[in-house]
Amino acid sequence: MKYAGEARRAALRLIFLTLAAVCTVVLLGLVLGWAGALARFLAGVVGCLAPFLAAIWFLFTLFTLYFFRDPDAKTPDGPGLVVCPGHGRVDAVDKLSESQFPGGPCHRISMFLSVLNIHVQNAPISGRVVSVTHSAGKFISAMKADSALYNENVLIGFDSAQTPGEKIGVRLIAGVLARRIVPFVQAGDEVQRGGRISLIQFGSRCDLYLPLDYKIKVKVGDKVAGGETVMAAKC
């Protein structure tokens, strides 16, 4: 599947950076061991810490590989279905007017993505990416559904392949820990329902914007899986 392995590559980058930091500390200890008494004392401290640092790095590696897991979605077939863009829990289902995209009244389904959820997001429909818009903001708690008003976010707009001209939006919202939103797609790209579209490192929030003629299939409190859970269907 397209963009498979992007999350794993992000995990490996973190693992190699931390390995480089551990190796630097150990090498520093070896260098200090060649110097005077104080330096030899410091080298001894570093030597004592080295096994501890190695153990911490090993545990960090295991956690990071789990943290950035990215299974293939088992996307349902069927006309008029919209699947979930993110892994988490629904905590808001309402109607509002979204000025950026789709540019008017719409349904909103908001999901909180915890630090333990899968961090890759999926296309809710098959179609074309119309826009990828980054909005600068703060990095504070995304526990509340209205956090898009003040937090950094990326809004991805889709034009449905099944109903040309129909607009569906996905907003990726940063939080306290989630300080890096990585879109895999750009304007003009074609996507398939359930395909990978982005990565939010360390969880946060994801909003789905739908036309008002869709029937919502989830409710507040539901656990949802990216690319799999049916969020709405054509009335």
QUIHUTA-V225238 format. One record per backbone hydrogen bond with DSSP energy under -1.0 kcal/mol. NH is the residue of the N-H (numbers start at 1). CO is the residue of the C=O. E is the energy in kcal/mol with one decimal. If there is no record, write none. Layout:
BEGIN
nh	co	e
NH	CO	E
NH	CO	E
END
This chain:
BEGIN
nh	co	e
4	1	-1.7
6	3	-1.6
9	5	-2.3
10	6	-1.9
11	7	-2.1
12	8	-2.5
13	9	-2.0
14	10	-1.7
15	11	-2.4
16	12	-2.7
17	13	-2.0
18	14	-2.2
19	15	-2.2
20	16	-2.3
21	17	-1.7
22	18	-2.3
23	19	-2.7
24	20	-2.0
25	21	-1.9
26	22	-2.2
27	23	-2.7
28	24	-2.3
29	25	-1.8
30	26	-1.8
31	27	-2.4
32	28	-2.5
33	29	-1.6
34	31	-1.3
35	32	-1.8
40	36	-2.6
41	37	-2.3
42	38	-2.5
43	39	-2.5
44	40	-2.1
45	41	-2.0
46	42	-2.5
47	43	-2.6
48	44	-2.2
49	45	-1.9
50	46	-1.7
53	49	-3.0
54	50	-2.6
55	51	-2.4
56	52	-2.5
57	53	-2.6
58	54	-2.2
59	55	-2.4
60	56	-2.6
61	57	-2.4
62	58	-2.1
63	59	-2.5
64	60	-2.7
65	61	-2.3
66	62	-1.8
67	63	-3.2
68	64	-2.2
69	66	-1.6
75	73	-1.2
82	232	-2.4
83	124	-2.2
84	229	-2.2
88	224	-1.9
89	112	-1.9
90	222	-2.8
91	110	-2.4
92	110	-1.1
94	108	-2.3
96	106	-2.2
98	104	-2.2
103	98	-1.5
104	98	-1.6
106	96	-2.6
107	210	-2.9
108	94	-3.1
109	208	-2.3
110	92	-2.7
111	206	-2.6
112	89	-2.5
113	204	-3.5
117	114	-1.3
121	198	-2.5
122	85	-2.4
123	195	-2.9
127	191	-2.1
128	159	-2.2
129	189	-3.2
130	157	-2.9
131	157	-1.2
133	155	-2.9
135	153	-3.1
138	150	-2.9
147	144	-1.6
149	146	-1.9
150	147	-1.5
151	147	-2.6
152	138	-2.3
153	135	-2.2
154	172	-2.4
155	133	-2.9
156	170	-3.3
157	131	-2.6
158	168	-2.8
159	128	-2.7
160	166	-2.5
161	126	-2.7
166	163	-2.4
168	158	-2.0
169	209	-1.7
170	156	-2.5
171	207	-2.6
172	154	-3.2
173	205	-2.8
174	152	-3.0
175	178	-1.6
179	177	-1.4
182	199	-3.3
184	197	-3.3
185	197	-1.1
188	129	-3.4
189	186	-2.2
191	127	-2.9
194	123	-2.9
195	192	-2.9
197	121	-2.6
198	121	-1.1
199	182	-1.5
200	119	-2.3
201	180	-2.1
204	113	-3.5
205	173	-1.6
206	111	-2.3
207	171	-2.5
208	109	-2.4
209	169	-3.0
210	107	-2.1
214	211	-1.4
215	233	-3.5
217	231	-3.2
221	90	-3.3
222	219	-2.0
224	88	-2.7
227	84	-3.5
228	225	-1.8
229	225	-2.1
231	82	-3.0
232	82	-1.4
233	215	-1.8
234	80	-1.2
235	213	-1.9
END
